[in-house]
Amino acid sequence: MIVYKGTFTKKDGSKRTMKFIKTKDLPNKFLSDRLKGTGKESNLGESRELVWDLDNQGFRVFNYETTVGKVTKHAVINEEKLAS
């Protein structure tokens, strides 16, 4: 799985740097164990994406519209490291 690193400006004006994995790259079992809800996909719009935040170990929304600099591929990890 590819780990991305990017910074964006939050609604309150503060900057947020995040290391994350895109949900499309996460294993199905990992997703099914953690996602809850109605089963309907939420429409975040084109500039936002639901991602797994590695530092906070939770789902967050990355806002590409307010990106500061570039989002970079930071590392590649295997599924075992994701669980730790």
TIMI-2910 file (N, C-alpha, C, CB; in pm, 1 decimal, decimal comma, always signed):
<rs>
+----------+----------+----------+----------+----------+----------+----------+----------+----------+----------+----------+----------+------+
!      n_x !      n_y !      n_z !     ca_x !     ca_y !     ca_z !      c_x !      c_y !      c_z !     cb_x !     cb_y !     cb_z ! resn !
+----------+----------+----------+----------+----------+----------+----------+----------+----------+----------+----------+----------+------+
!    +83,8 !   -117,2 !     +0,0 !     +0,0 !     +0,0 !     +0,0 !    +88,4 !   +123,6 !     +0,0 !    -95,4 !     -0,3 !   +120,7 !  Met !
!    +45,7 !   +222,6 !    -73,3 !   +121,9 !   +345,9 !    -84,1 !    +77,9 !   +443,6 !    +23,5 !   +105,4 !   +408,1 !   -223,4 !  Ile !
!   +176,2 !   +500,4 !    +92,8 !   +149,6 !   +603,7 !   +192,2 !   +175,0 !   +738,2 !   +126,2 !   +238,4 !   +585,1 !   +320,5 !  Val !
!    +77,3 !   +826,2 !   +137,5 !    +88,5 !   +961,0 !    +82,8 !   +109,0 !  +1059,2 !   +197,4 !    -37,5 !   +998,5 !     -0,7 !  Tyr !
!   +172,0 !  +1170,4 !   +165,5 !   +190,2 !  +1276,1 !   +264,7 !   +152,7 !  +1407,8 !   +199,8 !   +337,0 !  +1279,7 !   +319,2 !  Lys !
!    +66,8 !  +1483,4 !   +267,3 !    +24,2 !  +1610,7 !   +212,3 !    -20,7 !  +1705,6 !   +321,2 !    -86,8 !  +1590,5 !   +112,4 !  Gly !
!    -19,4 !  +1833,8 !   +288,9 !    -64,3 !  +1938,5 !   +380,5 !   -178,3 !  +2014,2 !   +314,2 !    +52,7 !  +2035,3 !   +418,5 !  Thr !
!   -279,5 !  +2045,4 !   +392,5 !   -389,7 !  +2127,0 !   +340,6 !   -433,1 !  +2224,3 !   +448,5 !   -509,5 !  +2038,3 !   +294,7 !  Phe !
!   -508,2 !  +2323,8 !   +407,3 !   -560,2 !  +2423,1 !   +500,2 !   -700,0 !  +2381,7 !   +543,7 !   -561,8 !  +2564,5 !   +436,1 !  Thr !
!   -719,2 !  +2373,6 !   +674,8 !   -849,1 !  +2335,4 !   +730,4 !   -945,4 !  +2453,2 !   +726,2 !   -833,6 !  +2284,5 !   +875,0 !  Lys !
!  -1072,5 !  +2426,6 !   +754,2 !  -1175,2 !  +2531,3 !   +754,2 !  -1139,7 !  +2646,7 !   +847,3 !  -1309,5 !  +2472,7 !   +794,6 !  Lys !
!  -1075,0 !  +2614,6 !   +961,0 !  -1042,2 !  +2719,4 !  +1058,0 !   -917,1 !  +2799,0 !  +1020,9 !  -1023,6 !  +2658,1 !  +1194,3 !  Asp !
!   -856,1 !  +2765,4 !   +904,6 !   -738,4 !  +2837,3 !   +857,7 !   -606,4 !  +2775,1 !   +898,2 !   -742,9 !  +2975,6 !   +907,1 !  Gly !
!   -608,9 !  +2678,8 !   +987,7 !   -484,4 !  +2614,0 !  +1029,7 !   -441,1 !  +2511,1 !   +924,4 !   -502,1 !  +2545,8 !  +1168,7 !  Ser !
!   -314,3 !  +2479,6 !   +924,3 !   -258,0 !  +2382,1 !   +830,7 !   -258,7 !  +2244,6 !   +895,5 !   -113,8 !  +2421,9 !   +788,0 !  Lys !
!   -278,9 !  +2143,5 !   +815,4 !   -279,5 !  +2004,4 !   +863,1 !   -195,4 !  +1921,1 !   +768,9 !   -424,8 !  +1947,5 !   +872,7 !  Arg !
!    -91,7 !  +1857,7 !   +822,7 !    -10,7 !  +1764,7 !   +744,2 !    -52,0 !  +1624,1 !   +785,0 !   +144,0 !  +1788,3 !   +766,3 !  Thr !
!    -72,7 !  +1541,1 !   +685,4 !   -125,3 !  +1408,1 !   +710,3 !    -48,9 !  +1303,9 !   +629,0 !   -274,7 !  +1402,8 !   +677,3 !  Met !
!    -16,9 !  +1191,8 !   +693,4 !    +30,6 !  +1072,4 !   +622,8 !    -89,8 !   +980,6 !   +614,4 !   +154,7 !  +1002,3 !   +696,3 !  Lys !
!   -122,7 !   +937,0 !   +493,3 !   -247,4 !   +862,8 !   +477,6 !   -238,0 !   +758,1 !   +367,5 !   -361,5 !   +958,3 !   +448,1 !  Phe !
!   -335,8 !   +667,5 !   +370,7 !   -354,4 !   +567,3 !   +266,4 !   -493,4 !   +590,6 !   +208,8 !   -337,7 !   +419,5 !   +321,9 !  Ile !
!   -502,7 !   +591,7 !    +78,6 !   -632,6 !   +609,5 !    +13,5 !   -717,2 !   +484,8 !    +38,6 !   -616,0 !   +636,0 !   -140,4 !  Lys !
!   -846,6 !   +503,7 !    +60,9 !   -933,4 !   +390,4 !    +93,3 !   -936,1 !   +286,2 !    -18,0 !  -1074,4 !   +439,2 !   +120,8 !  Thr !
!   -919,7 !   +328,1 !   -143,1 !   -920,4 !   +231,4 !   -254,0 !   -801,5 !   +135,9 !   -246,7 !   -919,3 !   +305,1 !   -388,3 !  Lys !
!   -697,7 !   +172,5 !   -171,7 !   -579,1 !    +88,7 !   -157,0 !   -582,2 !     +1,7 !    -32,1 !   -456,6 !   +174,6 !   -154,7 !  Asp !
!   -679,1 !    +23,4 !    +55,6 !   -687,2 !    -53,7 !   +179,9 !   -746,8 !   -191,6 !   +154,3 !   -771,0 !    +21,4 !   +284,6 !  Leu !
!   -702,0 !   -292,4 !   +229,4 !   -759,0 !   -427,5 !   +214,8 !   -907,2 !   -428,5 !   +250,9 !   -682,8 !   -528,4 !   +303,4 !  Pro !
!   -985,4 !   -510,1 !   +182,4 !  -1129,9 !   -518,9 !   +206,2 !  -1163,4 !   -552,4 !   +350,8 !  -1191,2 !   -622,9 !   +114,9 !  Asn !
!  -1090,4 !   -645,8 !   +410,9 !  -1117,6 !   -684,7 !   +550,0 !  -1093,3 !   -567,4 !   +643,6 !  -1029,9 !   -804,8 !   +591,6 !  Lys !
!   -987,3 !   -491,9 !   +619,8 !   -956,5 !   -374,4 !   +700,9 !  -1072,9 !   -276,5 !   +695,8 !   -826,2 !   -306,4 !   +652,4 !  Phe !
!  -1124,5 !   -252,5 !   +576,4 !  -1236,5 !   -160,0 !   +559,5 !  -1363,6 !   -211,4 !   +625,9 !  -1262,2 !   -135,6 !   +411,9 !  Leu !
!  -1396,6 !   -336,7 !   +601,4 !  -1522,0 !   -391,1 !   +654,9 !  -1520,4 !   -396,2 !   +807,5 !  -1547,3 !   -531,4 !   +598,5 !  Ser !
!  -1402,9 !   -412,5 !   +867,9 !  -1392,8 !   -414,1 !  +1014,2 !  -1411,6 !   -275,1 !  +1075,1 !  -1257,8 !   -470,5 !  +1056,5 !  Asp !
!  -1389,2 !   -170,1 !   +996,0 !  -1389,6 !    -34,5 !  +1050,4 !  -1501,0 !    +56,2 !  +1000,2 !  -1261,1 !    +28,9 !  +1020,6 !  Arg !
!  -1553,9 !    +28,1 !   +883,4 !  -1658,9 !   +115,2 !   +829,3 !  -1795,1 !    +74,7 !   +881,9 !  -1658,9 !   +111,3 !   +676,3 !  Leu !
!  -1871,2 !   +173,6 !   +920,9 !  -2007,1 !   +151,4 !   +968,9 !  -2097,7 !   +245,3 !   +891,8 !  -2019,0 !   +174,3 !  +1124,0 !  Lys !
!  -2223,0 !   +218,8 !   +894,1 !  -2315,8 !   +309,7 !   +828,0 !  -2420,2 !   +236,2 !   +747,8 !  -2241,2 !   +404,1 !   +738,8 !  Gly !
!  -2478,0 !   +308,0 !   +653,9 !  -2590,4 !   +255,9 !   +577,2 !  -2547,7 !   +176,3 !   +454,8 !  -2678,9 !   +368,6 !   +534,7 !  Thr !
!  -2419,5 !   +183,8 !   +420,9 !  -2372,5 !   +117,7 !   +299,5 !  -2376,6 !   +209,0 !   +179,0 !  -2454,7 !     -5,1 !   +272,3 !  Gly !
!  -2435,5 !   +327,0 !   +196,0 !  -2438,2 !   +423,9 !    +87,3 !  -2309,5 !   +505,1 !    +89,2 !  -2561,8 !   +516,6 !    +98,6 !  Lys !
!  -2258,6 !   +532,9 !    -28,4 !  -2136,3 !   +610,6 !    -37,7 !  -2168,3 !   +758,7 !    -17,7 !  -2066,7 !   +587,2 !   -173,9 !  Glu !
!  -2087,6 !   +824,4 !    +63,1 !  -2105,5 !   +967,0 !    +86,8 !  -2040,4 !  +1045,5 !    -26,7 !  -2045,6 !  +1008,4 !   +223,9 !  Ser !
!  -2107,7 !  +1149,9 !    -71,7 !  -2053,0 !  +1231,5 !   -179,0 !  -1977,0 !  +1348,6 !   -118,6 !  -2164,9 !  +1281,4 !   -273,9 !  Asn !
!  -1844,5 !  +1339,0 !   -118,7 !  -1760,6 !  +1443,5 !    -61,6 !  -1724,4 !  +1549,7 !   -163,7 !  -1635,1 !  +1383,6 !     -3,8 !  Leu !
!  -1758,3 !  +1526,3 !   -288,8 !  -1720,3 !  +1618,7 !   -394,7 !  -1587,6 !  +1577,5 !   -456,9 !  -1711,5 !  +1761,6 !   -340,7 !  Gly !
!  -1550,1 !  +1646,9 !   -559,9 !  -1428,4 !  +1610,6 !   -633,0 !  -1300,2 !  +1642,7 !   -558,5 !  -1426,6 !  +1680,1 !   -764,6 !  Glu !
!  -1301,3 !  +1743,4 !   -472,8 !  -1176,9 !  +1789,2 !   -411,4 !  -1149,5 !  +1726,7 !   -274,9 !  -1179,9 !  +1938,0 !   -397,7 !  Ser !
!  -1238,9 !  +1642,3 !   -226,5 !  -1220,6 !  +1579,2 !    -95,8 !  -1220,1 !  +1427,8 !   -110,8 !  -1331,3 !  +1623,2 !     +2,4 !  Arg !
!  -1141,8 !  +1363,6 !    -25,2 !  -1132,1 !  +1217,6 !    -31,5 !  -1123,1 !  +1159,7 !   +108,5 !  -1010,2 !  +1174,2 !   -115,2 !  Glu !
!  -1200,3 !  +1054,1 !   +133,8 !  -1190,7 !   +981,0 !   +259,1 !  -1063,7 !   +897,9 !   +255,5 !  -1316,1 !   +891,5 !   +282,8 !  Leu !
!   -980,2 !   +911,7 !   +359,5 !   -852,8 !   +841,3 !   +366,3 !   -833,5 !   +784,6 !   +506,8 !   -735,5 !   +935,6 !   +328,2 !  Val !
!   -737,9 !   +692,7 !   +520,4 !   -700,7 !   +639,3 !   +652,1 !   -578,5 !   +716,5 !   +699,5 !   -671,5 !   +483,7 !   +646,3 !  Trp !
!   -593,2 !   +793,9 !   +806,6 !   -485,6 !   +874,2 !   +865,2 !   -397,7 !   +782,7 !   +950,0 !   -543,0 !   +992,3 !   +951,1 !  Asp !
!   -272,7 !   +767,4 !   +911,1 !   -183,0 !   +675,9 !   +981,0 !   -142,8 !   +726,7 !  +1119,0 !    -59,6 !   +652,2 !   +898,0 !  Leu !
!   -130,0 !   +857,0 !  +1136,2 !    -89,8 !   +911,2 !  +1266,0 !   -201,6 !   +901,5 !  +1369,1 !    -46,4 !  +1056,0 !  +1251,0 !  Asp !
!   -325,0 !   +924,2 !  +1328,0 !   -439,2 !   +920,4 !  +1419,7 !   -514,7 !   +787,9 !  +1417,3 !   -534,1 !  +1031,9 !  +1386,6 !  Asn !
!   -473,6 !   +696,9 !  +1329,2 !   -537,4 !   +565,3 !  +1317,6 !   -689,2 !   +576,7 !  +1304,4 !   -502,5 !   +479,0 !  +1438,9 !  Gln !
!   -731,6 !   +660,4 !  +1210,1 !   -874,2 !   +676,6 !  +1187,0 !   -901,5 !   +735,3 !  +1050,1 !   -935,3 !   +764,1 !  +1294,1 !  Gly !
!  -1026,7 !   +731,1 !  +1010,1 !  -1065,4 !   +788,9 !   +881,5 !  -1073,9 !   +940,0 !   +894,1 !  -1200,4 !   +730,8 !   +832,8 !  Phe !
!  -1022,6 !  +1008,5 !   +794,4 !  -1027,0 !  +1153,4 !   +786,7 !  -1056,8 !  +1191,3 !   +642,3 !   -893,1 !  +1217,7 !   +836,3 !  Arg !
!  -1091,3 !  +1316,5 !   +619,9 !  -1113,7 !  +1366,6 !   +485,2 !   -995,8 !  +1455,7 !   +448,1 !  -1249,3 !  +1444,4 !   +474,9 !  Val !
!   -932,1 !  +1424,3 !   +335,4 !   -823,6 !  +1507,9 !   +284,8 !   -882,6 !  +1602,3 !   +181,5 !   -707,5 !  +1421,7 !   +223,4 !  Phe !
!   -854,2 !  +1732,0 !   +197,2 !   -910,2 !  +1833,7 !   +109,3 !   -804,3 !  +1876,7 !     +6,7 !   -960,5 !  +1955,9 !   +191,6 !  Asn !
!   -816,5 !  +1827,1 !   -116,0 !   -720,4 !  +1859,3 !   -221,3 !   -734,1 !  +2003,8 !   -270,7 !   -737,9 !  +1763,5 !   -337,9 !  Tyr !
!   -851,0 !  +2063,0 !   -250,3 !   -874,5 !  +2199,1 !   -298,1 !   -786,8 !  +2302,0 !   -225,8 !  -1021,4 !  +2235,3 !   -280,8 !  Glu !
!   -753,2 !  +2273,4 !   -100,0 !   -672,3 !  +2367,1 !    -22,5 !   -531,8 !  +2314,2 !     +4,8 !   -741,2 !  +2398,4 !   +108,4 !  Thr !
!   -484,9 !  +2225,8 !    -81,4 !   -352,2 !  +2166,4 !    -64,0 !   -243,9 !  +2273,3 !    -67,0 !   -325,7 !  +2061,5 !   -172,7 !  Thr !
!   -148,9 !  +2258,2 !    +25,4 !    -31,8 !  +2344,1 !    +30,2 !    +84,0 !  +2261,6 !    -25,5 !     -2,2 !  +2396,2 !   +177,2 !  Val !
!   +141,8 !  +2303,9 !   -136,7 !   +247,4 !  +2224,2 !   -199,2 !   +188,1 !  +2104,9 !   -272,0 !   +349,1 !  +2177,1 !    -94,4 !  Gly !
!   +264,9 !  +1997,5 !   -276,6 !   +222,0 !  +1877,9 !   -348,3 !   +198,4 !  +1762,7 !   -251,6 !   +325,8 !  +1838,2 !   -453,5 !  Lys !
!   +107,5 !  +1675,1 !   -289,0 !    +88,0 !  +1549,6 !   -217,2 !   +189,1 !  +1452,4 !   -275,5 !    -61,0 !  +1495,2 !   -229,9 !  Val !
!   +269,7 !  +1392,3 !   -189,3 !   +377,1 !  +1304,9 !   -235,9 !   +356,4 !  +1161,4 !   -188,9 !   +512,2 !  +1356,6 !   -187,3 !  Thr !
!   +411,0 !  +1069,2 !   -266,6 !   +416,1 !   +930,2 !   -223,5 !   +531,2 !   +923,3 !   -124,8 !   +435,0 !   +829,0 !   -345,6 !  Lys !
!   +500,3 !   +882,1 !     -4,5 !   +595,3 !   +890,2 !   +104,6 !   +665,3 !   +756,8 !   +131,3 !   +525,3 !   +937,2 !   +229,2 !  His !
!   +591,9 !   +648,0 !   +119,4 !   +646,8 !   +515,4 !   +150,5 !   +551,9 !   +408,5 !    +99,5 !   +670,4 !   +498,7 !   +303,2 !  Ala !
!   +596,1 !   +285,8 !   +107,6 !   +511,2 !   +171,0 !    +76,5 !   +514,9 !    +79,4 !   +199,5 !   +559,8 !    +95,1 !    -55,6 !  Val !
!   +396,7 !    +41,2 !   +247,3 !   +391,5 !    -48,5 !   +363,6 !   +307,3 !   -169,8 !   +330,0 !   +334,2 !    +24,2 !   +488,0 !  Ile !
!   +329,8 !   -276,8 !   +406,2 !   +248,7 !   -396,3 !   +385,5 !   +133,9 !   -398,0 !   +485,8 !   +334,6 !   -524,4 !   +398,6 !  Asn !
!    +44,0 !   -489,7 !   +469,2 !    -78,3 !   -495,9 !   +549,8 !    -48,5 !   -516,5 !   +698,1 !   -168,2 !   -608,1 !   +499,8 !  Glu !
!    +56,1 !   -590,5 !   +731,2 !    +90,1 !   -615,6 !   +872,0 !   +126,1 !   -486,2 !   +944,0 !   +206,6 !   -715,2 !   +882,3 !  Glu !
!   +196,8 !   -395,6 !   +877,1 !   +234,1 !   -268,0 !   +938,4 !   +112,6 !   -178,8 !   +958,6 !   +337,8 !   -196,0 !   +852,7 !  Lys !
!    +13,3 !   -194,0 !   +876,6 !   -108,4 !   -113,8 !   +887,0 !   -179,9 !   -144,0 !  +1018,5 !   -202,2 !   -140,8 !   +767,1 !  Leu !
!   -178,1 !   -268,4 !  +1059,6 !   -248,2 !   -309,9 !  +1180,2 !   -176,1 !   -267,6 !  +1308,2 !   -266,2 !   -459,3 !  +1179,3 !  Ala !
!    -49,3 !   -231,3 !  +1297,3 !    +25,4 !   -197,3 !  +1420,0 !    +12,5 !    -52,2 !  +1457,8 !   +171,0 !   -230,7 !  +1403,5 !  Ser !
+----------+----------+----------+----------+----------+----------+----------+----------+----------+----------+----------+----------+------+
</rs>
